[in-house]
Amino acid sequence: MKKEQLISTLGSCINACNYCADACLGEDNVKMMVDCIRVDRVCAEVCSSLSQILHTSYDNVEGLIQYCISVCEDCKNICEKHDHDHCQACAKACADCIDACKAYLAA
């Protein structure tokens, strides 16, 4: 996988996580959504950091990519527990990001 493809997938994940966190704040039982909001915010930040670093010529990124996979897995698992469309879309974006990160590392 090319760096540009990973950056694009990271961007989609960032957008989905930010949208999900904001949409969770509008749910009737916000207290039930606290873990989802928290992990959405962290996932968006980690993906953003990785994207920013991938835009440079710095190549020592394997550890950060592995951490990104771990955080995306956490986010996916929490979002999958909720039936809301925004949570399901976020879980899908995280799954896509996990796949893209693994493909990038395998290349």
N, C-alpha and C positions, 0 to 999 in steps of 0.2 A: 504494500500500500504506500502511495506517495504521501509525503508530508502535507501537501495541499488538501488531500482527501481527508486526512485525519483532522486538520484544522477546521474544515467545513463541518465534519460530524461533531466536533467539540462545540462549534457554534450553535448547532441545532440543539445539543444537549443543554447548553447554557440557557438558551431561549426557553426550552421546555421547562427546565427547573425554575427559572424566574417566574414564568407564567403560572406554574403549579403553585408555587409559594404564595403568590398574590391571590390566586383563585381560592386557595385554602382559607385565606383570611376572610373571604366572603361567605364561607360555609356557616350554616346554622350553629353547629357545634364546633367552634374553633378550638376548644380545649382538646377535642379528639384529634385535631390535625397538627398539634404542636410538634410531634416528632417528624411528621412529613415536612412541615415548613422548615424546621431546623436542618434536616438533611438536604432538602432542596437548596437551601442557601449555601451550605458547605460544598455540595456537588458543583453548583454553578461557579463558585470561587476556585475550586481545584481545576475544573475544566478551563476556566479563564486563564489561570496561571500557566497551565500547560500550553494553551494556545499561544499566549504571549511569548513563552520561551521558544516554542517551535518556530516563531517568526524570526528568530535570531539564527546565527550559525553555530550556536552552542549545541554540542552533540551529546553531552552527558545527561540524558533525559530518561534513561530506562527506569530508574527508581521512581521518578515522578509519574511516569506512565503506569507503573505497577500500582502506585498509590491511587491514581485516578481510577483504575479498574476497580480497586477495592471500594472506594467511595461511591462509584457508580453502582456497584453491586448492592451496597447498603441502601442507596436511594431507590433503586429498582425494587428491592424487596419490600421496603416500606410503602412505596406508592402502589404496588400491586395489591396490597391489602385493602385499598379503598376503591369503591365502585365509581367514583367521580371520573368523568371523561378526562379532566386535566391530569389526574393522577395516573390513569391508564396510559395517556399520551406520554407523560414523563417517564414512566417505567419503560415504554418502548424506546424512547430517545436514549435512555441510559443503557438499555440492552444493545442498541446500535453502536453506542460509544464504546462499550466494552469490547464488542466485536472488532471495531476499527482499531482500538488500542492494541488488541492482541495481534491483529493482522500486521500492524505497523512494526511491532516487536519481532514478528516472525520473518519479516522481509529482509 
